[in-house]
Amino acid sequence: MLAPQLRRTPRQVLGDDPQVLAEVLRDDVNLAVWRRRLYPDVAAFAAHLLAGETLYGCQANLELDEAGRSRQLDGLFGDGPGAALFANDLAWLVEAFACLTGARRVGLRLRALERAMCPRFHVDQVPLRLVTSYAGCASEWLEEGALPRDRLGEAEPTCIQRLEVGDVGLFKGEKWIGNEGAGIVHRSPCPAPGSRRLLLTLDWL
């Protein structure tokens, strides 16, 4: 008889090189984070998108070519100061996400938020999601074992890990084959009263 295979404890990998994102393809990794600083012009354009009287929102299902590019992104932000650099940054993230997953369709959501979208710790019912905050507070997550998965509402502040503005996270969910029961536990932060965050998510469709 073959001995049963033991599942490794899910781990999280963080690094300053974008190549760290490929670590999410490992079976025992459920979160890969590229720690990065935004170019000043990108950060300034993000602040511009947040400054409108109405909450900014953009949602699209992108059809990608073999190189992971989409013409749907052309001219999306006009030609104001910083717009081209911001669009290039977003297009690079789409291309990198498509390269890692082989996706030919990607769901894009770029939204200004005044409140926590998912304030309770949870796991996503998706294969893989890219998450980055261009401005404001960033996503929070728990290391495996910090809290039993049936007690996610009881997380102590000292257990909570936080991304920074500009960080790019690849969050592995429950629908990734072989990752059932091991999706990364995370939540949306709550912006301070009167403030906003600019959140980008990419989903593998």
C-alpha positions as CSV (number, residue, x, y, z in Angstrom):
1,M,0.0,0.0,0.0
2,L,1.2,3.6,-0.7
3,A,1.5,5.8,2.3
4,P,-0.9,8.8,2.2
5,Q,0.7,12.1,1.1
6,L,0.8,14.7,3.8
7,R,-0.2,18.2,2.7
8,R,2.4,20.8,3.5
9,T,1.5,23.8,5.6
10,P,0.7,26.7,3.2
11,R,3.4,29.4,3.2
12,Q,3.7,33.0,2.0
13,V,6.7,34.3,0.0
14,L,7.6,38.0,-0.1
15,G,10.4,39.7,-2.0
16,D,11.7,42.9,-3.7
17,D,12.1,41.3,-7.1
18,P,9.1,40.8,-9.4
19,Q,10.2,37.2,-10.1
20,V,9.0,36.4,-6.6
21,L,5.5,36.3,-8.1
22,A,6.3,33.0,-9.8
23,E,6.6,31.4,-6.4
24,V,2.8,31.2,-6.2
25,L,2.9,28.4,-8.7
26,R,4.5,26.1,-6.1
27,D,2.0,23.7,-4.5
28,D,2.8,24.9,-0.9
29,V,2.6,28.7,-1.6
30,N,-0.8,30.4,-1.3
31,L,0.5,34.0,-1.4
32,A,3.3,35.7,-3.3
33,V,4.1,39.3,-2.8
34,W,6.3,41.6,-4.7
35,R,7.3,44.5,-2.5
36,R,7.6,47.6,-4.6
37,R,7.5,51.4,-4.5
38,L,5.3,53.2,-7.0
39,Y,6.9,55.7,-9.4
40,P,5.9,59.2,-8.1
41,D,4.0,60.0,-11.4
42,V,2.0,56.7,-11.0
43,A,1.2,57.6,-7.3
44,A,0.2,61.1,-8.4
45,F,-2.1,59.9,-11.1
46,A,-3.7,57.4,-8.6
47,A,-4.3,60.3,-6.3
48,H,-5.9,62.2,-9.2
49,L,-8.3,59.3,-9.8
50,L,-9.3,59.4,-6.1
51,A,-9.9,63.2,-6.0
52,G,-13.2,63.2,-8.0
53,E,-16.5,64.0,-6.4
54,T,-17.8,60.6,-7.4
55,L,-16.0,57.3,-6.7
56,Y,-13.9,56.2,-9.6
57,G,-14.7,52.8,-11.0
58,C,-13.6,50.8,-14.1
59,Q,-14.4,47.2,-14.8
60,A,-13.7,45.1,-18.0
61,N,-13.2,41.6,-19.2
62,L,-10.0,41.8,-21.2
63,E,-9.4,39.6,-24.2
64,L,-5.6,39.0,-24.4
65,D,-3.3,38.2,-27.3
66,E,-0.6,35.6,-27.1
67,A,1.7,38.1,-25.5
68,G,-0.8,38.9,-22.7
69,R,-1.7,42.3,-24.1
70,S,-5.1,43.9,-24.7
71,R,-6.0,46.8,-26.9
72,Q,-8.9,47.5,-24.6
73,L,-6.5,49.3,-22.3
74,D,-5.4,51.8,-25.0
75,G,-6.5,55.3,-24.1
76,L,-8.3,54.1,-21.0
77,F,-7.0,57.0,-18.8
78,G,-6.7,59.8,-21.5
79,D,-3.5,61.8,-22.0
80,G,-3.2,63.8,-18.8
81,P,-0.1,64.0,-16.7
82,G,1.0,60.6,-15.5
83,A,-1.8,58.8,-17.4
84,A,0.5,57.0,-19.9
85,L,2.8,55.8,-17.1
86,F,-0.1,54.6,-15.0
87,A,-1.6,52.8,-18.0
88,N,1.7,51.2,-18.7
89,D,2.0,50.0,-15.1
90,L,-1.4,48.4,-15.2
91,A,-0.7,46.8,-18.6
92,W,2.5,45.3,-17.3
93,L,0.6,43.7,-14.4
94,V,-2.0,42.3,-16.8
95,E,0.8,40.9,-19.0
96,A,2.7,39.4,-16.0
97,F,-0.5,37.8,-14.7
98,A,-1.3,36.3,-18.1
99,C,2.2,35.0,-18.4
100,L,2.1,33.2,-15.1
101,T,-1.4,31.7,-15.6
102,G,-1.7,31.3,-19.3
103,A,-4.9,33.2,-19.2
104,R,-6.4,34.6,-22.4
105,R,-9.2,36.4,-20.6
106,V,-8.7,38.5,-17.5
107,G,-11.3,40.3,-15.4
108,L,-10.1,43.8,-14.4
109,R,-11.5,45.9,-11.6
110,L,-10.0,49.3,-10.7
111,R,-12.1,51.0,-8.0
112,A,-12.0,53.8,-5.5
113,L,-13.3,52.6,-2.1
114,E,-14.4,54.5,1.0
115,R,-15.2,51.4,3.1
116,A,-13.9,47.9,3.5
117,M,-15.2,45.7,0.6
118,C,-14.8,42.4,2.6
119,P,-14.2,43.4,6.2
120,R,-14.1,39.9,7.6
121,F,-11.2,37.5,7.1
122,H,-12.1,35.0,4.4
123,V,-10.8,32.9,1.5
124,D,-11.7,33.6,-2.2
125,Q,-13.5,31.0,-4.3
126,V,-11.3,31.7,-7.3
127,P,-8.1,30.1,-8.6
128,L,-5.8,33.1,-8.4
129,R,-6.3,36.8,-7.9
130,L,-3.8,39.7,-8.3
131,V,-4.4,42.5,-5.8
132,T,-2.6,45.8,-5.5
133,S,-3.5,49.2,-3.9
134,Y,-2.3,52.2,-5.8
135,A,-3.3,54.6,-3.0
136,G,-4.7,54.4,0.5
137,C,-4.5,51.4,2.8
138,A,-3.7,47.9,1.4
139,S,-5.0,44.3,2.0
140,E,-4.5,42.4,5.2
141,W,-3.7,38.7,5.6
142,L,-3.0,35.9,8.1
143,E,-0.1,33.5,8.2
144,E,-1.3,29.8,8.2
145,G,-1.9,28.7,11.8
146,A,-2.3,32.3,13.2
147,L,-6.0,31.4,13.7
148,P,-8.1,28.3,13.2
149,R,-10.1,28.6,9.9
150,D,-13.4,28.1,11.8
151,R,-12.6,31.2,14.0
152,L,-11.6,33.8,11.4
153,G,-13.7,36.5,13.1
154,E,-11.5,36.4,16.2
155,A,-8.2,37.5,14.7
156,E,-6.0,39.5,17.2
157,P,-4.4,42.7,15.8
158,T,-1.0,41.3,16.5
159,C,-1.6,38.4,14.1
160,I,-2.5,40.5,11.1
161,Q,0.0,41.0,8.3
162,R,-0.4,44.0,6.0
163,L,0.6,44.8,2.4
164,E,1.9,48.3,1.6
165,V,0.7,50.7,-1.1
166,G,2.3,49.5,-4.4
167,D,2.8,45.9,-3.2
168,V,1.6,43.3,-5.7
169,G,0.0,40.2,-4.2
170,L,-1.0,37.0,-5.9
171,F,-3.7,35.4,-3.7
172,K,-4.3,31.8,-4.3
173,G,-7.9,30.8,-3.7
174,E,-9.9,27.6,-3.1
175,K,-10.5,26.9,-6.8
176,W,-6.8,26.4,-7.6
177,I,-6.4,22.7,-8.3
178,G,-4.9,21.0,-5.2
179,N,-5.4,24.1,-3.0
180,E,-8.8,23.2,-1.6
181,G,-8.9,24.2,2.1
182,A,-5.7,26.2,1.8
183,G,-6.7,29.5,0.2
184,I,-4.9,32.5,1.7
185,V,-6.9,34.0,4.5
186,H,-7.3,37.8,4.0
187,R,-9.6,40.8,4.2
188,S,-10.0,44.4,3.0
189,P,-8.8,47.1,5.3
190,C,-11.1,49.9,6.5
191,P,-10.0,53.3,5.2
192,A,-9.8,56.1,7.8
193,P,-12.9,58.3,7.8
194,G,-12.8,60.7,4.9
195,S,-10.1,58.8,3.0
196,R,-10.2,56.5,0.0
197,R,-8.1,53.7,-1.4
198,L,-7.6,52.8,-5.1
199,L,-7.7,49.0,-5.5
200,L,-6.8,46.9,-8.6
201,T,-7.8,43.3,-8.8
202,L,-7.2,40.9,-11.8
203,D,-9.0,37.6,-12.0
204,W,-8.3,34.6,-14.2
205,L,-11.5,34.0,-16.2
